[in-house]
Amino acid sequence: MKIYTKTGDKGTTALFGGTRVPKSHLRIDAYGTVDELNSHIGLVKDTYENKDVKNLLNRIQDRLFTIGAILATDPEKAKLKNGKERLTIPKISQEDIEKLEQEIDQMNESLPEMTHFILPGGHPSVSNCHITRCVCRRAERLATALYNLEPFDEEVLQYLNRLSDYLFVLARKISQDVDAEEVKWIPEKTK
């Protein structure tokens, strides 16, 4: 399989189903940001030594490929006229979302109560996780904008929302594990 096809040399790309769209299309921006998020998840995985977290991050990367496939599919070509599926695209399930919620709850049990916003940083692994969380929020915003124009399974939006929450709590857990100080954001008083 060749890596370069030259079919995108004029600024278009093909969706699953064959439809060509400009590379600046919202759909491309949405699934491209999910791809960027997936790469950042890999960096978090590579910089944090916790076997259980690494296993979950592998699963999350798999789910992000599924989300990318959903977002990269032309909705007109995904279904036949009788409403049946024409392209077989995996789904995000409620179980996927619940798994993130369970992990959030489990990590929160060992963390101090949060009384203020926390400034990102304190350790490279923590910073990587916060950057990943921000990319996840951007992916969620872009997917939401696309959903408002061309709806797809709502579980995609729910998963991205829960994943950003998971990444926030994971950053706090990493801070705890590497003994990094969490710096609280306390707004300066105005004069």
C-alpha positions as CSV (number, residue, x, y, z in Angstrom):
1,M,0.0,0.0,0.0
2,K,1.4,3.4,-1.0
3,I,1.4,6.1,1.6
4,Y,1.0,8.9,-1.0
5,T,-1.8,8.7,-3.5
6,K,-1.6,12.3,-5.0
7,T,-5.4,12.4,-4.9
8,G,-5.3,15.2,-2.3
9,D,-2.9,17.4,-4.1
10,K,-5.7,19.9,-5.0
11,G,-6.9,20.3,-1.5
12,T,-9.6,17.7,-1.3
13,T,-9.9,14.3,0.5
14,A,-12.3,11.4,0.3
15,L,-14.7,10.4,3.1
16,F,-15.6,6.8,3.8
17,G,-18.1,6.1,1.0
18,G,-16.0,8.0,-1.6
19,T,-17.4,11.5,-1.4
20,R,-14.7,14.1,-1.9
21,V,-14.7,17.3,0.3
22,P,-12.3,20.2,0.8
23,K,-9.6,19.5,3.4
24,S,-10.9,22.6,5.2
25,H,-14.3,21.0,5.7
26,L,-15.6,20.9,9.3
27,R,-15.9,17.1,9.1
28,I,-12.1,16.8,8.3
29,D,-11.3,19.3,11.1
30,A,-13.3,17.2,13.5
31,Y,-11.8,13.8,12.8
32,G,-8.4,15.4,12.3
33,T,-8.6,16.7,15.8
34,V,-9.6,13.3,17.1
35,D,-6.5,12.0,15.4
36,E,-4.4,14.6,17.1
37,L,-6.0,13.7,20.4
38,N,-5.2,10.1,19.8
39,S,-1.5,11.0,19.3
40,H,-1.5,13.0,22.6
41,I,-3.1,10.0,24.4
42,G,-0.1,8.0,23.1
43,L,2.3,10.6,24.7
44,V,0.5,10.4,28.0
45,K,0.7,6.6,27.9
46,D,4.4,6.8,27.1
47,T,5.2,9.2,30.0
48,Y,3.2,7.7,32.8
49,E,4.2,4.3,34.3
50,N,0.9,2.7,35.4
51,K,0.0,-0.6,33.8
52,D,-3.8,-0.3,34.4
53,V,-3.9,3.2,33.0
54,K,-1.8,2.2,30.0
55,N,-4.3,-0.6,29.3
56,L,-7.2,1.8,29.5
57,L,-5.4,4.4,27.3
58,N,-4.9,1.6,24.7
59,R,-8.7,1.0,24.8
60,I,-9.3,4.8,24.6
61,Q,-7.1,5.0,21.5
62,D,-9.1,2.2,19.9
63,R,-12.4,4.0,20.7
64,L,-10.9,7.2,19.2
65,F,-10.2,5.4,16.0
66,T,-13.9,4.3,16.0
67,I,-14.9,7.9,16.6
68,G,-12.6,9.0,13.7
69,A,-14.3,6.4,11.4
70,I,-17.8,7.7,12.4
71,L,-16.8,11.3,11.8
72,A,-15.1,10.4,8.5
73,T,-18.2,8.7,7.1
74,D,-20.4,10.5,4.6
75,P,-23.8,10.3,6.2
76,E,-25.5,10.1,2.8
77,K,-23.5,7.0,1.8
78,A,-23.7,5.3,5.2
79,K,-27.3,4.3,4.8
80,L,-29.3,2.8,2.0
81,K,-32.6,4.4,1.0
82,N,-34.5,1.9,3.1
83,G,-32.6,3.1,6.2
84,K,-30.4,0.1,6.6
85,E,-26.7,0.5,7.0
86,R,-24.6,0.3,3.9
87,L,-21.2,0.8,5.5
88,T,-20.3,-1.1,8.6
89,I,-18.9,1.4,11.0
90,P,-18.3,0.4,14.7
91,K,-20.2,2.2,17.4
92,I,-19.4,3.9,20.7
93,S,-21.5,2.2,23.4
94,Q,-22.9,3.3,26.7
95,E,-20.6,0.8,28.3
96,D,-17.6,2.7,26.8
97,I,-18.9,5.9,28.5
98,E,-19.7,4.1,31.8
99,K,-16.1,2.7,31.9
100,L,-14.7,6.2,31.8
101,E,-17.2,7.2,34.6
102,Q,-16.1,4.3,36.7
103,E,-12.4,5.2,36.3
104,I,-13.1,8.8,37.2
105,D,-15.0,7.8,40.3
106,Q,-12.3,5.3,41.3
107,M,-9.5,7.9,40.9
108,N,-11.5,10.6,42.7
109,E,-11.7,8.4,45.8
110,S,-8.0,8.7,46.4
111,L,-7.7,12.4,45.5
112,P,-8.0,15.4,47.8
113,E,-11.2,17.4,47.4
114,M,-11.0,20.1,44.8
115,T,-11.8,23.6,46.3
116,H,-10.3,25.7,43.5
117,F,-9.4,25.5,39.8
118,I,-5.9,24.0,39.3
119,L,-3.2,25.5,37.2
120,P,-1.9,22.9,34.7
121,G,1.7,21.8,35.3
122,G,4.0,20.6,38.0
123,H,5.5,17.7,36.1
124,P,5.9,16.9,32.4
125,S,3.5,14.0,32.6
126,V,0.9,16.2,34.3
127,S,1.3,18.9,31.6
128,N,1.0,16.3,28.8
129,C,-2.3,15.1,30.3
130,H,-3.6,18.7,30.5
131,I,-2.6,19.4,26.9
132,T,-4.4,16.2,25.9
133,R,-7.5,17.3,27.9
134,C,-7.5,20.6,26.0
135,V,-7.2,18.9,22.6
136,C,-10.1,16.6,23.7
137,R,-12.3,19.6,24.5
138,R,-11.5,21.1,21.0
139,A,-12.4,17.7,19.4
140,E,-15.6,17.8,21.4
141,R,-16.4,21.4,20.2
142,L,-15.7,20.5,16.6
143,A,-17.7,17.3,16.8
144,T,-20.6,19.2,18.3
145,A,-20.5,21.7,15.5
146,L,-20.6,18.9,13.0
147,Y,-23.4,17.1,14.9
148,N,-25.5,20.3,14.7
149,L,-25.2,20.2,10.9
150,E,-25.1,16.5,10.2
151,P,-26.2,14.4,13.2
152,F,-24.5,11.1,14.1
153,D,-24.6,8.9,17.2
154,E,-24.9,11.0,20.3
155,E,-22.6,8.6,22.1
156,V,-19.7,10.1,20.3
157,L,-20.3,13.5,21.9
158,Q,-20.9,11.9,25.3
159,Y,-17.7,9.9,25.0
160,L,-15.6,12.9,24.1
161,N,-17.2,14.9,27.0
162,R,-16.5,12.1,29.5
163,L,-13.0,11.6,28.1
164,S,-12.0,15.2,28.8
165,D,-13.3,14.7,32.4
166,Y,-11.3,11.5,32.7
167,L,-8.2,13.3,31.5
168,F,-8.6,16.1,34.0
169,V,-8.9,13.6,36.9
170,L,-6.0,11.5,35.5
171,A,-3.8,14.7,35.5
172,R,-4.7,15.1,39.2
173,K,-3.9,11.4,39.8
174,I,-0.6,11.7,38.0
175,S,0.2,14.8,40.2
176,Q,-0.5,12.7,43.3
177,D,1.6,9.7,42.0
178,V,4.6,11.8,41.1
179,D,4.3,14.0,44.2
180,A,3.8,17.2,42.1
181,E,2.3,20.2,43.8
182,E,-1.2,21.1,42.6
183,V,-1.2,24.9,42.3
184,K,-4.6,26.4,43.0
185,W,-5.8,29.2,40.9
186,I,-6.8,32.0,43.3
187,P,-7.9,35.1,41.4
188,E,-6.0,38.3,42.2
189,K,-8.1,40.9,43.9
190,T,-8.8,43.9,41.8
191,K,-8.0,47.3,43.1
